[in-house]
């Protein structure tokens, strides 16, 4: 799921473009069985006080084994984020005690020559900044989408986009800021799974 802190009012970086997903919500069971996947990825970002840092993200999702074109489905999705010791030190330095916000990114689905980018936005619940150690938080939700009607049958491959943006809200002098993430190294295996479309 680069990472840059920007003060409130400054435009967001467009690293991942995860907006609210469209299409109706249907429980995953409506699309058939699902395969649970856990993908470990690393991102890199430049923080204003601490400079460039690596951020570890564990992506957890339940990719449907089958799906029908034109039928909306809902995929449970979780991001466990470890921003590292330096990120924790930076927030503690400005007196931050808690944070919340959202993480935005995309899931890219490829089926033959067709490619679709599905926007997602996951909430970051109120999270305490630890008194010491690494800054960690979890964003969870569902990715709702519909494979367009008329899509030819075949095997669709879902993968995590190379960029993501977090909007962070703190109780410190930083206020609200954006965090831009880019896969580092960029050639990591970001495939989540395959779905047979009928």
C-alpha atoms as one frame of an Amber mdcrd trajectory, in Angstrom:
protein
   0.000   0.000   0.000   6.951   7.640  -0.905   5.302   8.928   2.195   5.128
  12.655   2.821   3.497  14.575   5.630   1.680  17.688   4.514  -0.057  20.230
   6.728  -3.809  20.709   6.568  -4.877  22.796   3.636  -2.081  21.648   1.355
  -3.296  19.546  -1.546  -3.151  15.798  -1.180  -0.672  13.788  -3.129  -2.353
  11.634  -5.774  -0.299   8.494  -5.203  -3.052   6.012  -4.994  -6.386   7.611
  -5.756  -8.487   5.490  -3.416 -11.923   7.044  -3.316 -15.144   5.491  -2.112
 -15.908   2.385  -4.137 -18.974   2.313  -6.348 -21.511  -0.458  -6.904 -23.879
  -2.136  -4.499 -22.724  -4.226  -1.583 -23.286  -7.972  -1.658 -21.807 -10.419
   0.795 -18.860 -12.334  -0.634 -20.731 -15.618  -0.348 -22.922 -14.430  -3.201
 -19.892 -14.683  -5.458 -18.918 -18.139  -4.294 -16.036 -19.376  -2.186 -13.088
 -17.122  -1.390  -9.385 -17.579  -0.757  -7.846 -15.715   2.159  -4.574 -14.057
   1.188  -1.899 -12.273   3.207   0.682 -10.214   1.324   3.706  -8.527   2.930
   4.813  -5.385   1.096   7.216  -2.540   1.829   6.784   1.089   0.855   9.036
   4.109   1.064   8.218   7.645   2.051   9.794  10.964   2.930   8.703  12.421
   6.257   9.350  16.106   6.981  11.268  15.731  10.225  12.766  12.285   9.901
  13.429  11.998   6.154  12.895   8.907   4.008  11.617   5.833   5.837  10.437
   2.338   4.945   6.901   1.379   5.874   5.811  -2.260   6.164   2.260  -3.156
   5.150   0.524  -6.506   5.491  -2.380  -6.713   3.046  -5.116  -9.171   3.989
  -8.030  -9.907   1.680 -10.498 -12.618   0.722 -10.374 -12.966  -3.047 -13.467
 -14.661  -4.531 -12.738 -17.864  -6.430 -15.583 -17.144  -8.850 -17.598 -14.089
  -9.856 -20.327 -13.317 -12.354 -20.095 -10.322 -14.665 -22.687  -7.699 -13.782
 -23.113  -8.906 -10.203 -21.717  -6.723  -7.393 -19.424  -8.364  -4.846 -17.809
  -7.255  -1.597 -14.276  -8.251  -0.608 -13.095  -7.917   3.030  -9.833  -5.966
   3.059  -7.379  -5.096   5.839  -4.085  -3.190   5.904  -1.777  -3.651   8.896
   0.679  -0.759   8.756   4.009  -0.516  10.614   5.410   2.963   9.975   8.518
   2.304  12.041  10.295   3.701  15.076  11.196   7.019  13.438   7.568   7.756
  12.546   6.592   7.140  16.153   9.415   9.385  17.356   8.308  12.136  14.966
   4.731  12.155  16.248   5.844  11.967  19.850   8.150  14.922  19.214   5.185
  17.132  18.290   3.086  15.835  21.173   0.684  13.607  19.255  -1.247  11.232
  21.484  -3.628   9.683  18.961  -4.378   9.496  15.245  -7.149   8.428  12.897
  -7.979   8.918   9.221  -8.225   6.911   6.000  -6.033   4.968   3.613  -6.750
   5.225  -0.102  -5.410   2.954  -2.838  -6.525   0.765  -5.729  -6.863  -2.904
  -6.565  -5.981  -3.518 -10.191  -7.927  -6.288 -11.937  -6.667  -7.683 -15.248
  -8.705 -10.007 -17.435  -7.173 -10.638 -20.833  -6.685  -7.266 -22.505  -9.068
  -5.564 -20.094  -7.741  -3.797 -17.010  -9.828  -2.130 -14.332  -8.594  -0.097
 -11.361 -10.957  -0.436  -8.401 -10.677   2.460  -5.931 -10.780   1.671  -2.222
 -10.865   3.755   0.917 -10.405   2.166   4.323 -10.924   3.930   7.675  -8.150
   4.170  10.247  -9.867   4.031  13.664  -8.746   6.120  16.626  -5.276   4.779
  17.433  -3.056   5.765  20.334   0.483   6.862  19.556   2.624   4.539  21.712
   4.808   6.043  24.408   7.764   4.385  22.699   8.538   2.113  19.791   7.144
   1.766  16.288   3.993   3.503  15.071   1.454   0.856  14.021  -2.183   0.997
  12.972  -4.768  -1.053  11.077  -7.254   0.030   8.421 -10.117  -2.362   7.663
 -13.205  -2.385   5.492 -14.619  -3.834   2.299 -13.872  -3.279  -1.351 -17.166
  -3.207  -3.229 -17.200  -3.487  -6.993 -18.956  -4.947 -10.000 -17.262  -6.682
 -12.911 -18.898  -4.924 -15.894 -21.671  -6.803 -17.628 -20.486  -8.184 -20.924
 -16.983  -8.867 -19.653 -15.788 -12.044 -21.405 -15.396 -15.156 -19.291 -11.910
 -15.966 -18.102  -9.459 -15.698 -15.242  -9.057 -12.271 -13.635  -5.918 -11.401
 -11.650  -6.172  -8.938  -8.770  -3.146  -7.013  -7.520  -2.362  -4.167  -5.135
  -1.580  -0.841  -6.770   1.977   0.445  -6.382   0.863   3.601  -4.601  -1.390
   4.557  -1.715  -2.265   7.690   0.229  -3.131   7.964   3.901  -4.952  10.968
   5.309  -3.977  11.229   8.963  -5.725  13.265  11.636  -3.794  13.943  14.857
  -4.381  15.836  18.081  -1.019  17.593  17.701   0.250  20.787  16.080   0.484
  18.850  12.802  -3.296  18.659  12.653  -4.262  16.766   9.492  -1.734  15.631
   6.919  -1.342  13.260   4.012   0.998  10.310   3.721   2.053   9.197   0.267
   3.328   5.644  -0.196   5.073   3.983  -3.136   6.208   0.352  -3.336   9.920
   0.041  -2.570  11.401  -1.893  -4.228   8.903  -1.375  -7.058   9.147  -4.933
  -8.432   7.529  -6.679  -5.446   4.935  -9.354  -6.126   1.684  -7.496  -5.445
  -0.696 -10.157  -6.829  -3.498 -10.980  -4.412  -5.166 -13.814  -6.295  -7.189
 -14.991  -9.272 -10.944 -15.101  -9.853 -12.776 -17.084 -12.530 -15.289 -14.768
 -14.201 -18.378 -16.237 -15.861
